[in-house]
Amino acid sequence: MWHLVINLLFLVLGLIFGSFFNVVIYRLPKKDLSIFKPERSFCPNCKAQIKWIDNIPIFSYLFLGGKCRYCKEKISLRYPLVEGITGISFLLNSIFFPIEQAIFLCLLSSGLIITSFIDLDNYLIPDSGIILIAAGSFGWSTIRGNFPFNLLDALIILAIFSLFFFIANKFKKDSFGFGDVELFSCLALGISLIGTLFAVLIASLAGIVYYLIISRKNGSKNKLLPFGPFISLGGYIVFFVLDVINNFYRIS
């Protein structure tokens, strides 16, 4: 019964934080806005302030029929999607890991979600997202007794991907962003060197599938591909199977 209460609490907190992350994702890349100013959320179309009753995660979107109460402009599906993903990730973290580890993993997944959606919209990986990912990844790994080896793994990954960054961009400019290098390095703090290689594999396969789908849909193969969301997906999956990977390769 106690575990069920904890899981439910993590789910509710995830939905609430997901609502706040929508604000961060929308405002952070914009120079004329800050996360806390204006204090109240507003409709991006008509600028009307949103009442608290219209700001309840997922429920308000469904209640309003996916439209602004005032101007009737469609509300982006991204809003309930971010809330739902955050809630589910917090729930999964609490189910599969002890509460101390789950808290740090929630910090990490928060950074991954913010980073992924900002990268999707702006081809940009924000420093604030990287900090959250690094803190969550480092804390999770340290609790599991991997300090200081997690620092060494992160430095190795940083060196490898920095070299790849310079080589890739020498042949084609902006083909690989340094934000991706930082993202892989931060994940390595938690999933180690071998885990990061698996994250690369998952991210690459997911990115290829996505690229083939959108290139076929849009009839163009020149569209830029934000790699951050796929790195985030690959890294997050590896956290759940890391023990299996380590046991397979007999890594303590």
BAFI-3210 file (N, C-alpha, C; in Angstrom, 3 decimals, decimal comma, padded with zeros to 6 digits):
// residues 252
n [1|2|3|4|5|6|7|8|9|10|11|12|13|14|15|16|17|18|19|20|21|22|23|24|25|26|27|28|29|30|31|32|33|34|35|36|37|38|39|40|41|42|43|44|45|46|47|48|49|50|51|52|53|54|55|56|57|58|59|60|61|62|63|64|65|66|67|68|69|70|71|72|73|74|75|76|77|78|79|80|81|82|83|84|85|86|87|88|89|90|91|92|93|94|95|96|97|98|99|100|101|102|103|104|105|106|107|108|109|110|111|112|113|114|115|116|117|118|119|120|121|122|123|124|125|126|127|128|129|130|131|132|133|134|135|136|137|138|139|140|141|142|143|144|145|146|147|148|149|150|151|152|153|154|155|156|157|158|159|160|161|162|163|164|165|166|167|168|169|170|171|172|173|174|175|176|177|178|179|180|181|182|183|184|185|186|187|188|189|190|191|192|193|194|195|196|197|198|199|200|201|202|203|204|205|206|207|208|209|210|211|212|213|214|215|216|217|218|219|220|221|222|223|224|225|226|227|228|229|230|231|232|233|234|235|236|237|238|239|240|241|242|243|244|245|246|247|248|249|250|251|252]
n.u [000,828|001,936|003,915|002,308|001,123|003,384|004,129|001,888|002,123|004,519|003,650|001,649|003,203|004,892|003,110|002,422|004,940|005,448|003,620|004,760|007,169|006,352|006,071|008,749|009,904|008,664|009,316|012,095|013,877|013,263|014,172|012,793|011,332|011,153|011,554|010,086|008,809|006,382|004,497|002,142|000,747|000,090|-001,925|-000,339|-001,320|-003,541|-002,692|-004,043|-004,375|-004,067|-006,418|-006,345|-007,951|-007,847|-005,393|-004,820|-003,031|-003,288|-006,109|-007,356|-006,782|-008,276|-010,835|-011,223|-011,331|-009,045|-008,622|-008,077|-009,692|-010,502|-009,738|-010,149|-008,211|-006,309|-004,786|-001,488|-000,671|001,542|001,569|-000,173|001,222|003,873|003,271|002,123|004,241|006,173|004,853|004,539|007,205|008,198|006,638|007,485|010,145|009,846|008,733|010,612|012,989|014,736|013,620|015,479|017,203|015,282|014,463|016,714|016,761|014,411|015,100|016,991|015,407|013,706|015,424|016,053|013,592|012,964|015,189|014,895|012,453|012,901|015,028|013,778|012,101|013,808|016,353|018,332|020,207|019,669|021,580|020,574|019,070|021,102|022,500|020,627|020,436|023,085|023,342|021,336|022,159|024,749|024,198|022,508|024,206|026,289|025,060|024,725|027,252|029,298|031,115|034,542|034,477|032,509|033,042|035,393|034,480|032,745|034,566|036,071|034,117|033,513|035,933|036,077|033,726|034,070|036,215|034,976|033,065|034,611|035,758|033,497|032,253|034,160|033,977|031,292|029,542|027,843|026,851|026,928|026,189|027,723|026,291|025,175|027,414|027,889|025,559|025,762|028,028|027,136|025,182|026,851|027,896|026,122|025,418|027,747|030,676|030,262|027,493|026,819|027,603|025,657|023,488|024,090|023,733|020,955|019,891|020,817|019,565|016,857|016,846|017,439|015,180|013,174|014,062|013,827|011,082|010,091|011,384|010,291|007,644|007,717|008,964|011,578|015,070|016,755|016,219|017,000|018,000|017,115|019,090|019,074|016,599|016,622|018,996|018,368|016,224|017,528|019,481|017,870|016,461|018,577|019,286|017,452|018,087|020,666|021,938|021,580|023,088|025,650|026,027|026,060|028,409|030,033|030,746|031,491]
n.v [-001,202|001,238|001,597|001,985|004,438|006,091|005,814|006,954|009,553|010,381|010,299|012,328|014,548|014,548|015,227|017,822|019,132|018,765|020,507|022,939|022,669|023,033|025,787|026,524|025,369|026,827|029,524|029,766|029,771|032,254|035,604|037,820|036,992|035,560|032,790|033,205|035,613|037,032|036,407|034,892|032,310|032,535|032,811|032,026|033,080|035,027|036,318|036,374|035,998|032,866|031,107|029,395|027,145|026,385|025,385|022,919|019,971|018,030|017,420|019,976|020,551|018,584|019,244|021,778|021,143|021,221|023,863|027,424|029,159|031,768|032,931|030,798|029,555|026,746|024,680|023,661|020,240|019,514|020,405|018,801|016,486|016,815|017,052|014,530|012,757|013,526|012,908|010,104|009,295|010,016|008,321|005,755|005,882|005,793|003,305|001,418|001,945|002,458|004,970|007,079|006,932|007,231|009,884|011,366|010,395|011,428|014,089|013,973|012,995|015,135|017,131|015,910|015,927|018,688|019,525|017,974|018,836|021,555|021,398|020,161|022,204|024,400|023,651|023,595|023,007|023,587|025,162|024,977|022,632|020,763|021,032|020,054|017,392|016,516|016,794|015,047|012,618|012,273|012,225|009,970|007,898|008,119|007,505|004,829|003,946|004,482|006,531|007,524|006,762|007,354|009,952|009,681|008,123|009,977|011,943|010,532|009,985|012,622|013,411|011,641|012,250|014,956|014,964|013,646|015,573|017,744|016,548|015,746|018,225|019,437|018,267|018,692|021,470|022,167|019,616|018,070|018,914|020,724|020,685|018,169|016,662|017,469|016,489|013,668|013,303|014,057|012,109|009,924|010,141|008,748|006,311|005,153|004,205|001,983|001,847|004,274|003,836|002,009|003,723|005,470|003,719|003,113|005,704|006,399|004,499|005,123|007,758|007,410|005,976|007,883|009,960|008,807|008,531|011,219|012,347|010,947|011,684|014,468|014,676|015,444|015,250|016,888|018,070|019,356|017,422|017,290|015,988|015,687|014,785|012,046|011,132|011,564|009,782|007,299|007,319|007,436|005,003|003,213|003,580|001,990|-000,566|-000,907|-002,507|-005,049|-004,847|-004,370|-006,747|-008,561|-007,893|-008,238|-006,140|-004,363]
n.w [000,000|000,821|-001,140|-003,362|-002,777|-002,809|-005,515|-006,749|-005,802|-007,029|-009,683|-009,735|-009,012|-011,210|-013,290|-012,483|-012,497|-015,185|-016,348|-015,615|-016,985|-019,586|-019,697|-019,358|-021,657|-023,684|-023,078|-022,509|-024,852|-025,893|-026,166|-025,214|-023,088|-019,758|-017,494|-015,161|-015,501|-017,538|-014,481|-014,583|-016,634|-020,172|-023,149|-026,147|-028,505|-028,217|-025,956|-023,550|-020,014|-018,396|-016,544|-013,357|-013,389|-015,970|-016,208|-015,285|-015,373|-018,318|-017,896|-018,205|-020,866|-022,182|-021,248|-022,342|-024,941|-026,412|-027,176|-026,847|-024,239|-024,730|-027,319|-028,933|-030,384|-031,483|-029,067|-028,742|-029,176|-027,888|-025,251|-023,425|-024,014|-023,082|-020,343|-019,862|-020,555|-018,688|-016,273|-016,559|-016,750|-014,208|-012,675|-013,589|-012,759|-009,984|-009,638|-010,522|-009,201|-006,055|-003,695|-003,245|-005,442|-007,414|-007,137|-007,999|-010,591|-011,557|-011,627|-013,636|-015,812|-016,081|-017,062|-019,501|-020,833|-021,046|-022,536|-024,884|-026,100|-026,499|-028,248|-030,406|-031,328|-031,692|-032,476|-030,516|-027,610|-024,354|-021,721|-019,124|-019,180|-019,585|-017,175|-015,307|-016,191|-015,822|-013,019|-012,062|-013,218|-012,173|-009,394|-009,196|-010,038|-008,178|-005,732|-006,161|-005,789|-007,633|-007,798|-007,848|-010,482|-012,311|-013,069|-014,531|-016,694|-017,892|-018,698|-020,579|-022,544|-023,210|-024,401|-026,606|-028,112|-028,529|-030,269|-032,409|-032,988|-034,011|-036,251|-037,769|-038,269|-039,759|-042,208|-042,830|-042,040|-038,986|-038,772|-036,542|-033,333|-030,584|-028,289|-028,292|-027,713|-025,068|-023,931|-024,240|-022,635|-020,089|-019,645|-019,513|-016,991|-015,483|-016,807|-017,545|-019,547|-021,324|-021,242|-022,425|-025,041|-025,834|-025,645|-027,716|-029,873|-029,718|-029,979|-032,538|-034,217|-033,721|-034,637|-037,351|-038,269|-037,748|-039,408|-041,953|-042,069|-041,917|-044,112|-046,217|-045,900|-046,231|-048,620|-048,868|-048,309|-047,026|-044,658|-041,465|-038,651|-035,370|-032,920|-030,207|-028,866|-029,505|-028,421|-025,773|-025,434|-025,938|-023,879|-021,553|-021,662|-021,339|-018,664|-017,341|-018,083|-017,440|-015,463|-016,503|-018,842|-017,731|-016,277|-018,351|-019,654|-017,579|-015,859|-012,991]
ca.u [000,000|002,829|004,543|001,292|000,998|004,601|004,028|000,863|002,695|005,467|002,867|001,026|004,285|005,347|002,139|002,547|006,198|005,311|002,934|005,767|008,165|005,808|006,433|010,194|010,173|008,188|009,922|013,551|014,603|012,836|014,936|011,909|010,603|011,919|010,751|009,213|008,159|005,339|004,261|001,018|000,784|-000,778|-002,115|000,630|-002,008|-004,279|-001,988|-004,900|-003,875|-004,768|-006,897|-005,824|-008,811|-007,448|-003,973|-004,706|-002,374|-004,037|-007,551|-007,804|-006,703|-009,432|-012,050|-011,353|-011,378|-007,802|-008,672|-008,037|-011,022|-010,825|-009,648|-010,507|-007,065|-005,938|-003,648|-000,571|-000,710|002,773|001,341|-000,520|002,240|004,951|002,741|001,969|005,565|006,813|004,159|004,849|008,620|008,310|006,014|008,392|011,316|009,485|008,395|011,757|014,181|014,519|013,169|016,604|017,625|014,171|014,463|017,753|016,381|013,389|015,851|017,579|014,375|013,220|016,366|015,927|012,336|013,134|016,187|014,376|011,419|013,518|015,825|012,835|011,562|014,791|017,680|019,152|020,237|019,894|022,500|019,806|018,743|022,343|022,805|019,701|020,831|024,353|023,095|020,587|022,980|025,837|023,623|022,015|025,350|027,054|024,312|024,961|028,635|030,160|032,062|034,729|034,596|031,572|033,717|036,338|033,694|032,255|035,699|036,410|033,077|033,699|037,080|035,734|032,716|034,638|036,987|033,998|032,452|035,503|035,922|032,228|031,983|035,168|033,462|030,001|029,275|026,609|026,359|026,860|026,310|028,472|025,301|025,061|028,603|027,623|024,473|026,341|028,961|026,338|024,580|027,923|028,056|025,241|025,333|029,120|031,188|029,580|026,089|026,715|027,686|024,324|022,633|024,409|023,110|019,505|019,627|021,077|018,496|015,622|017,009|017,355|013,770|012,447|014,492|013,229|009,644|009,802|011,872|009,291|006,422|007,911|009,566|012,878|016,076|017,686|015,736|017,876|017,474|017,566|019,494|018,901|015,528|016,972|020,008|017,639|015,486|018,488|020,077|016,870|016,209|019,745|019,247|016,603|018,665|022,107|022,415|021,621|024,251|026,863|026,154|026,408|029,818|030,713|031,318|030,957]
ca.v [000,000|002,387|001,759|002,531|005,861|006,748|005,841|007,935|010,867|010,685|010,568|013,646|015,540|014,586|015,992|019,228|019,638|018,786|021,754|024,001|022,491|023,650|027,203|026,599|025,031|027,933|030,829|029,796|030,203|033,582|036,641|038,812|036,366|034,783|031,693|033,658|036,867|037,326|035,347|034,063|031,746|033,253|032,203|032,581|033,729|036,240|036,863|036,399|035,211|031,594|030,872|028,162|026,032|025,991|025,031|021,607|019,107|017,124|017,584|021,245|020,418|017,789|019,990|022,892|020,628|021,548|025,227|028,509|029,571|033,126|033,166|029,529|029,024|025,400|024,541|022,643|018,929|019,385|020,710|017,577|015,472|017,055|016,716|013,078|012,122|013,798|012,114|008,684|009,066|010,062|007,087|004,639|006,012|005,373|001,882|000,551|002,281|002,945|006,360|008,016|006,907|007,730|011,344|011,853|010,034|012,405|015,291|013,700|012,917|016,508|017,758|015,278|016,375|020,100|019,578|017,358|019,638|022,796|021,034|019,907|023,471|025,461|023,092|024,169|022,275|024,641|024,883|024,596|021,220|020,020|021,053|019,118|016,033|016,215|016,647|013,812|011,482|012,140|011,819|008,593|006,994|008,201|006,742|003,419|003,634|004,539|007,653|008,574|006,179|008,019|011,141|009,220|007,730|011,192|012,598|009,734|010,245|014,010|013,446|010,909|012,955|016,237|014,644|013,379|016,861|018,528|015,851|015,798|019,581|019,802|017,791|019,340|022,379|021,967|018,242|017,511|020,050|020,469|020,362|016,703|016,189|017,702|015,596|012,327|013,324|014,085|010,789|008,999|010,212|007,761|005,001|004,690|004,193|000,964|002,228|005,374|003,244|001,482|004,891|005,919|002,777|003,317|007,040|006,384|003,731|005,910|008,919|006,956|005,663|009,152|010,704|008,166|008,817|012,619|012,638|010,386|012,465|015,821|014,607|016,112|014,599|017,920|018,642|019,150|016,486|017,529|014,677|015,676|013,914|010,636|010,861|011,507|008,513|006,209|007,375|007,111|003,554|002,498|003,618|000,910|-001,868|-000,809|-003,661|-006,180|-004,611|-004,571|-008,179|-009,254|-007,629|-008,506|-004,892|-004,122]
ca.w [000,000|000,901|-002,453|-004,266|-002,442|-003,319|-006,977|-007,102|-005,509|-008,103|-010,891|-009,600|-009,081|-012,595|-014,070|-012,088|-013,038|-016,634|-016,694|-015,496|-018,046|-020,797|-019,606|-019,592|-023,060|-024,534|-022,790|-022,382|-026,053|-026,323|-025,487|-024,618|-021,988|-018,793|-016,959|-014,077|-015,857|-016,550|-013,503|-014,988|-017,982|-021,104|-024,459|-027,104|-029,619|-027,833|-024,790|-022,366|-018,890|-018,249|-015,195|-012,759|-013,769|-017,325|-016,147|-014,663|-016,358|-019,187|-017,725|-018,775|-022,321|-022,608|-020,899|-023,281|-026,305|-027,107|-027,692|-025,875|-023,781|-025,148|-028,765|-029,605|-031,131|-031,055|-028,152|-029,262|-028,530|-027,103|-023,837|-022,679|-024,273|-022,112|-019,019|-019,777|-020,570|-017,400|-015,263|-016,749|-016,421|-012,746|-012,180|-013,880|-011,892|-008,620|-009,652|-010,795|-008,434|-004,684|-003,719|-003,361|-006,836|-008,225|-007,067|-008,908|-011,951|-011,941|-011,974|-014,940|-016,847|-016,265|-017,979|-020,819|-021,456|-021,400|-023,606|-026,108|-026,754|-026,972|-029,416|-031,497|-031,831|-031,933|-032,772|-029,459|-026,345|-023,360|-020,617|-017,936|-019,329|-019,392|-015,737|-014,658|-016,583|-015,158|-011,581|-011,846|-013,615|-011,200|-008,105|-009,329|-010,120|-006,932|-004,734|-006,468|-005,451|-008,818|-007,714|-008,852|-011,820|-013,213|-013,593|-015,554|-017,869|-018,535|-019,358|-021,772|-023,539|-023,650|-025,316|-027,835|-028,908|-028,942|-031,478|-033,475|-033,308|-034,856|-037,535|-038,494|-038,728|-040,753|-043,491|-043,072|-040,932|-038,218|-038,907|-035,183|-032,429|-029,351|-027,267|-028,284|-027,001|-023,646|-023,519|-024,086|-021,499|-018,859|-019,496|-019,141|-015,537|-014,870|-017,468|-017,775|-020,916|-022,130|-021,334|-023,383|-026,381|-026,123|-025,859|-029,077|-030,799|-029,685|-030,519|-033,976|-034,865|-033,624|-035,505|-038,747|-038,540|-037,781|-040,595|-043,122|-042,063|-042,253|-045,454|-047,129|-045,752|-046,754|-049,947|-048,847|-047,474|-046,580|-043,403|-040,326|-037,670|-033,997|-032,395|-028,764|-028,381|-029,678|-027,399|-024,501|-025,422|-025,788|-022,543|-020,526|-021,737|-020,814|-017,199|-016,849|-018,427|-017,218|-014,701|-017,444|-019,706|-016,940|-015,961|-019,584|-019,924|-016,312|-015,361|-011,648]
c.u [000,869|003,491|003,563|001,112|002,187|004,540|003,027|001,371|003,665|004,730|002,270|002,075|004,811|004,410|002,249|003,817|006,137|004,618|003,906|006,809|007,670|006,142|007,917|010,512|009,771|009,011|011,440|014,274|014,286|013,525|014,045|011,077|011,593|010,986|009,730|008,544|007,670|005,037|003,169|001,226|-000,197|-000,878|-001,125|-000,034|-002,654|-003,691|-002,856|-004,295|-004,734|-005,151|-006,383|-006,643|-008,469|-005,995|-003,752|-004,137|-003,334|-005,550|-008,046|-007,785|-007,922|-010,729|-012,310|-011,421|-010,157|-007,769|-008,613|-009,453|-011,457|-010,816|-009,974|-009,410|-006,709|-004,717|-002,773|-000,672|000,524|002,526|000,896|000,510|003,394|004,503|002,637|003,296|006,265|006,178|004,508|006,302|008,838|007,746|006,937|009,625|011,030|009,175|009,651|012,998|013,816|014,291|014,309|017,090|016,545|014,145|015,503|017,402|015,264|014,039|016,446|016,522|013,752|014,113|016,260|014,692|012,457|014,078|015,614|013,385|011,950|014,345|014,930|012,358|012,626|016,172|018,712|019,064|020,606|020,833|021,758|019,413|019,948|022,697|021,914|020,093|022,107|024,152|022,368|021,409|024,089|025,298|023,170|023,166|026,140|026,375|024,544|026,421|029,606|031,122|033,424|034,788|033,647|032,183|034,681|035,603|033,206|033,378|036,113|035,405|033,201|034,829|036,740|034,790|033,160|035,452|036,056|033,336|033,314|035,686|034,665|031,977|033,029|034,686|032,133|029,638|027,900|026,022|026,204|027,139|027,088|027,530|025,084|026,238|028,393|026,571|024,983|027,253|028,218|025,667|025,613|028,215|027,209|025,334|026,686|029,477|030,413|028,103|025,872|026,787|026,348|023,338|022,842|023,704|021,603|019,143|019,785|019,975|017,187|015,677|016,876|015,906|012,959|012,783|013,875|011,739|009,362|010,281|010,901|008,013|006,548|008,527|010,909|013,812|017,086|017,274|016,709|017,206|017,999|017,841|019,267|017,802|015,875|018,070|019,329|016,890|016,424|019,083|019,107|016,568|017,348|019,767|018,465|017,202|020,167|022,657|022,519|022,840|025,551|027,092|026,574|027,896|030,690|031,468|030,682|030,443]
c.v [001,262|002,668|002,371|004,026|006,647|006,878|006,887|009,354|011,297|011,026|011,967|014,749|015,676|015,390|017,480|019,846|019,718|020,046|022,931|023,898|023,062|025,136|027,386|026,379|026,174|029,197|030,860|030,228|031,626|034,672|037,653|038,259|035,734|033,745|032,191|035,010|036,786|036,124|034,380|033,535|032,498|032,498|032,824|033,355|035,050|036,934|036,958|035,523|033,963|031,383|029,534|026,944|025,511|025,537|023,698|020,634|018,105|017,363|018,847|021,195|019,670|018,565|021,123|022,438|020,994|022,940|026,244|028,926|030,892|033,299|031,931|028,995|027,649|025,430|023,407|021,349|018,698|019,563|019,481|016,469|015,598|016,667|015,207|012,348|012,315|012,965|010,640|008,390|009,081|008,783|005,889|004,682|005,490|003,885|001,014|000,840|002,672|004,457|007,356|008,092|007,496|009,254|011,927|011,542|010,948|013,726|015,151|013,702|014,286|017,249|017,206|015,784|017,823|020,237|019,082|018,262|020,997|022,517|020,775|021,204|024,432|024,967|023,637|023,301|023,272|024,203|024,412|023,127|020,337|019,931|020,070|017,670|015,615|015,954|015,339|012,580|011,206|011,646|010,378|007,598|006,961|007,419|005,247|003,009|003,706|005,721|007,126|008,049|006,845|009,287|010,772|008,834|008,962|011,913|011,863|009,996|011,662|014,106|012,798|011,717|014,368|016,058|014,400|014,675|017,657|017,866|015,984|017,195|020,101|019,406|018,460|020,170|022,108|020,567|017,568|018,645|019,711|020,226|018,863|016,065|016,318|016,736|014,178|012,260|013,309|012,748|009,765|009,031|009,157|006,387|004,454|004,651|003,219|001,297|003,338|004,852|002,629|002,621|005,452|005,034|003,010|004,653|007,062|005,643|004,510|007,111|008,551|006,678|006,945|009,931|010,122|008,477|010,248|012,971|012,096|011,218|013,832|015,842|015,295|015,377|015,601|018,550|018,316|018,250|016,844|016,196|014,552|014,762|012,424|010,213|010,687|010,187|007,342|006,163|006,957|005,612|002,786|002,513|002,432|-000,474|-001,909|-002,017|-004,894|-006,059|-004,892|-006,027|-008,969|-009,100|-007,803|-007,276|-004,599|-002,708]
c.w [000,000|-000,443|-003,448|-004,038|-002,987|-004,843|-007,446|-006,879|-006,603|-009,392|-010,855|-009,700|-010,508|-013,482|-013,774|-012,656|-014,564|-017,117|-016,629|-016,607|-019,371|-020,850|-019,942|-021,063|-023,993|-024,334|-022,887|-023,654|-026,489|-025,490|-024,767|-023,463|-021,008|-018,171|-015,938|-014,356|-017,294|-015,649|-013,948|-016,404|-018,874|-022,414|-025,441|-028,239|-029,210|-026,604|-023,531|-021,270|-018,710|-016,792|-014,679|-013,184|-015,160|-017,381|-015,443|-015,688|-017,016|-019,102|-018,413|-020,302|-022,851|-022,382|-021,893|-024,731|-027,119|-027,701|-026,557|-025,500|-024,419|-026,666|-029,600|-030,520|-030,591|-030,141|-028,673|-028,456|-027,660|-025,613|-023,035|-022,871|-023,288|-020,708|-018,834|-019,716|-019,228|-016,293|-015,345|-016,368|-014,907|-012,132|-012,386|-012,987|-010,493|-008,538|-009,692|-009,950|-007,003|-004,702|-003,869|-004,810|-007,732|-008,259|-008,026|-010,362|-012,460|-012,331|-013,371|-016,043|-017,105|-017,257|-019,389|-021,559|-021,916|-022,594|-024,926|-026,832|-027,211|-028,217|-030,627|-032,146|-032,323|-032,354|-031,790|-028,214|-025,251|-022,238|-019,367|-017,986|-019,071|-017,908|-014,982|-014,941|-015,868|-013,668|-011,284|-012,133|-012,598|-009,856|-008,112|-009,286|-008,819|-005,817|-004,919|-006,266|-006,601|-008,844|-007,258|-010,286|-012,811|-013,821|-014,719|-016,836|-018,634|-019,281|-020,629|-022,890|-024,091|-024,662|-026,656|-028,718|-029,290|-030,220|-032,661|-033,931|-034,285|-036,232|-038,378|-039,065|-039,701|-042,152|-043,854|-041,850|-040,320|-038,377|-037,541|-034,211|-031,170|-028,176|-027,154|-027,552|-025,491|-023,115|-023,308|-022,858|-020,167|-018,601|-019,034|-017,650|-014,838|-015,476|-017,887|-019,263|-021,789|-022,290|-022,343|-024,807|-026,789|-026,380|-027,266|-030,100|-030,878|-030,324|-032,036|-034,731|-034,866|-034,560|-036,970|-039,130|-038,682|-039,056|-041,867|-043,227|-042,503|-043,650|-046,497|-047,096|-046,411|-048,150|-050,025|-047,912|-046,927|-045,257|-042,270|-039,303|-036,289|-033,314|-030,887|-028,249|-028,474|-028,700|-026,048|-024,370|-025,187|-024,403|-021,467|-020,500|-021,082|-019,288|-016,630|-017,123|-018,151|-016,469|-015,591|-018,346|-018,953|-016,602|-017,204|-019,907|-018,673|-015,812|-014,021|-011,527]
res [m|w|h|l|v|i|n|l|l|f|l|v|l|g|l|i|f|g|s|f|f|n|v|v|i|y|r|l|p|k|k|d|l|s|i|f|k|p|e|r|s|f|c|p|n|c|k|a|q|i|k|w|i|d|n|i|p|i|f|s|y|l|f|l|g|g|k|c|r|y|c|k|e|k|i|s|l|r|y|p|l|v|e|g|i|t|g|i|s|f|l|l|n|s|i|f|f|p|i|e|q|a|i|f|l|c|l|l|s|s|g|l|i|i|t|s|f|i|d|l|d|n|y|l|i|p|d|s|g|i|i|l|i|a|a|g|s|f|g|w|s|t|i|r|g|n|f|p|f|n|l|l|d|a|l|i|i|l|a|i|f|s|l|f|f|f|i|a|n|k|f|k|k|d|s|f|g|f|g|d|v|e|l|f|s|c|l|a|l|g|i|s|l|i|g|t|l|f|a|v|l|i|a|s|l|a|g|i|v|y|y|l|i|i|s|r|k|n|g|s|k|n|k|l|l|p|f|g|p|f|i|s|l|g|g|y|i|v|f|f|v|l|d|v|i|n|n|f|y|r|i|s]
***
